[in-house]
Amino acid sequence: MIIKNGTLFCEDGSFRTMDLKIQNGHIAEIGSQLAADGQESLDATNCYVVPGLVDIHIHGAVGADFSDGEGASIQTMARFLLSQGVTSFLGTSMALPGERLSQIYRTARPFVGQAVPGMATLRGVNMEGPFFNVEKRGAQNPDFIIPPNLDLFLRLQEDSGGAIRTVAVAPETEGGLEFVEKASRMCSVSLAHSCADYETSRQAFARGANHVTHVFNGMPAFHHRDPGIVGAAVGTDAYVELICDGVHVHPAVVQSVFRLFGEDRVCLISDAMRACGMPDGEYDLGGQAVTVANGCATIATGSLAGSITVLTDCLRRAVGFGIPLEAALKAATINPARSVGLDREIGSLACGKQADILVLDRALSLRNIVLNGELQAVSGFS
């Protein structure tokens, strides 16, 4: 297949009118006026040609949740995500009992890395919990929050087949800094659901943490005399997740995050739960009842319970909030891929990478989806 005449989002973060040739599921050539040589041709005139979106923090969608521990739920999520232009994702778990997490990860294991037509690719696991500070639990179930436990983490990593791409931890908890140092040798370590002050956070980054889970949410405020996790992260190379759903973070703060951290360190995430793509009503997350109304998902305490917004809409909102399209696209593609070690395969349009590609019109609506080099139907989710 060859995609012709599109406004291509290049690896250097610029847009250029280029053609892109696909062979054997990978990008084979990028250049001007490439010959079709009898291949199927897709005309992308007046459209953007961009990498498939990468959601590294998503719990569920359309009634399904990764923590259901069922293959059918993973497949339901994957079908919906692809229909929305998300071609890769990390299944994100919650604070749950160890045996329950084992079952969830064993179920996910055979799906990891499998490119299936009509489905986004599950690239691994985001282990969000249970190593948190109960005071900043948000919608995490306090019954299952425990101090960091390396033995449990190693067992779960084995159960998943080595698929845990990032693990979240509150570094101020007992054994937290030691856990950061050891776990960071095996995967990305993210600071999350934490009361850590600036100095503890600084030590965590120095000992291997390289990520912040949903920045500003589940952590102390960025105070001028006590800058906390956010202030400590600014002076590092750490990536920061940002839920750009118009609920979790004010549009002015979205702009501030991009200015503070730069366009190469922000990762847009959905943090979506099973009500994403569903009507208002009653749902659950991590064993807790969730009410969805007026664009918000909340538990009984009033805490936000993830989002109900797909990553594609987070991208559009970021642009609507004044983020340049180039920066927003980086934050939804290459940055998250790089933050969890997937950037050699996905996240940008470069020769040799997997051909997961979107064609968007000028309003950022989906026109075409290419997954693993194959054109997918764009007809909505069913």
C-alpha angles and dihedrals in degrees: 000000000000126000109208137197096003128146095246123209100225129207092255090061096255132116120237134168101250143144123238126206123204126201130172093353095306138093106264105175141003121194149109120298096352115191114251092214091200094306124137107276128210116197111216098175112159090007135108117243108205140161119273111268120260119213110192095176118048129130102185152321143201094020096313130105130194087226091060083087091220129125090220090060092052090050093048091052091046094052092049095045093052090050086058096048098261104130100174133031145167115232105233122212130198139223099296136144115288095245091051091052090049091056092047093050094045089053092050095047100086092048096055113112095358112139105211122177111251094020136089112240119256101224099183145294134308104204102208102177172340094114097080145120107258090217090067097036097127105179094345112118108254091207090070103039112116138166116273111287117191094190091056091047092051092049091050091047088055092046090053093048091246092307099132102114097175136011125199123220142170100231096202093063121099109293091001099131093045089051091051092053095050100038092048088068088065106035145346114299119212129195110230147153088013143142092205117150124221097271095048090047091049090053091049092054091046090053096051113287109137105170143057119211115228095336115235091014117097095009141078118287119265096259123184093233096034109032094176123180094340094052093045092050093054092068094051139063091252121138119234126210117222126194101212098185097121090249110066097045130024115245091243089055090049088058090046093052092055090048094046098045103024129235094282097060105044118097117195111215134178100213081198122176130202094285091068106117091013134102125262114283145095121322138151138240124189091345095309127113115251128196117207117200137141094004096308134104114206139168124223093276090058093250116143112256102208121287136290093215126106118228092248090062090046087057092050091047092051089055089046089053090058102267111141111251091239092056093044091051092051088052092053098042127017099022096057091041091052094044091063099034100259099113096103089066107029144004103076142043105257135134112274096023123116111275099242101146140162129204110207129185120230090272089056093249117146115260102162137007123201117191121186088343095307125113111240128206115261102205104121127262123305 
